[in-house]
Structure formats: C-alpha cells, structure tokens
Amino acid sequence: MIGLDVGSTTAKAAYPEGKFRIVESRNWRELTDGIAPCDIVSTGYFRKSVPHKLAITEITAAAFGAREYFPDAEVIVDIGGQDTKVIDLRNNTFLLNDKCSAGTGAFLEFTAKYLGIQVSELGDLHMRAKKAAQLNSTCGVFAISEMISRMVEGASVEDVVAGMHYSFARRVAKLIPEADRIVLIGGTVKNRGLTAALEEVAGKRFLIPPAPQTVNALGALRYSEERP
Ligand code: ADP
C-alpha cells in the first residue's frame, strides 16, 4: 500500500519502505507509477479525483500521521497551500479557514514571486532580518502594497519578509486553541522564519515533525496498515 495525499498545490506519497516523494499536484501520476489503484489510500483536496482503494479525509490522515511523531498531540494545525486547518483531537472538532488567502501557503508563494525569490528562501531571509517591518494589512493584496511602501521607505527585503511572517502568524495564531501539545504540519512549516514568528506571536513552542509536508500521506499509509 501507499499513502497518497493530493493537496491543492502539491501531491505527496508515503511508501511502505519509509520513503516520501513530493511533486506538483498536476503531476501526481509520477508518484503512483506501477502501483495499482487497489494499493492506494488517498487523502487531500483531490483524494476522490485519483484512483484509490480508500479515500480518507485530511482530518483522519493528519491524526494518524501526527501520532507517529507525537503520540500525545492535542491539536494539529495544518497550514497548506490554500487553506489552514485546525484539528482539536481532544474533542474531535475541526476548523477550516479557506476564505482568506493571506493565511495560506499561496500568499507566501505570491510574496516570494513578487520579491523574485524562492519560497524556500523565505526562512533564511527572515533569520537575517535586523528589524521586522511593520505590516498591518489583514488582506493579501493590501499586504503586498504595504510591503512595497516599506521597501520604498528603505526597509530591506529581510525586514519585509520578517514583517510579512509576523502578520501571517498573527492571522493564524487567532485560529489556534489553548493547548500544551500543538503540532504544526503542512508545507509552509518548512519555513523556519514562519514557525519562529508563530511561536513568538503565540507565546509558546510548537511540536514540528521532521517532515511536516508529508504527515498526511504518512497518515493515509498508517491508516491502511491499521485498518486493512
Ligand atoms: P497542499 O497540501 O494544500 O497542497 P502543502 O502542505 O503541500 O499544501 O503546502 C504547500 C505550501 O508549502 C506552498 O504553498 C508553500 O508556501 C510551502 N512550501 C513548500 N515547500 C516549501 C519550502 N521548501 N520552504 C518553505 N515553504 C514551502
């Protein structure tokens, strides 16, 4: 069996031998080469659009995947490409923010593109910032024009990136309930500038798995193993 998470932007596969692969969602077929549909447990936004034996929700996949790294997790926050999901495992409640792009990976990608850098460079730029630029806009489009204003006034790219992460973190932190063991997952969590900003804004440390983007794919695989 494999776990296949076809998300809004990237497709991730977890293989039984412990390997993971990530491609753009439109190229998900590369992950299932030689694998029969009856050997696929799918999850993610496009879970029903790909061949599968079983399709499970991202909530179930996240719970099974996060448990592998943090068995006593209380809350899972999944900051993905086009939405942010908050799963409270203590009472099985679920909150989805897909209305505002400014708190999703798409906004980080948009910002990176605007600044002419890769999304994977945002974290290091943040860490080199001397003084985070003050950004107050809650809407993505206005946030971009605020970033331009700060740069016109003389702020460095590093300071603007850090300011952008803090305003992103303020939006996401509002969705997170009070808990001690909160796990962050999703591709955006590979950005250490963003996680640092989130910890500072929330005033607490989060649990971050070594491979945060493939947790749901791993969860789909583990689900298939536990409930064949
Ligand atoms: P989805 O499941 O919705 O497709 P993911 O959890 O795969 O989303 O997250 C995709 C987001 O992760 C991208 O929008 C981007 O912001 C971020 N991302 C992906 N790779 C990296 C990276 N190497 N460094 C920082 N951020 C990344």
Residues whose N, C-alpha, C, O or C-beta is under 5 A from the ligand:
A	BS01	ADP	G7 S8 T9 T10 I79 G80 G81 Q82 G105 A106 L108 E109 V119 S120 G186 G187 T188 K190 N191 Q213
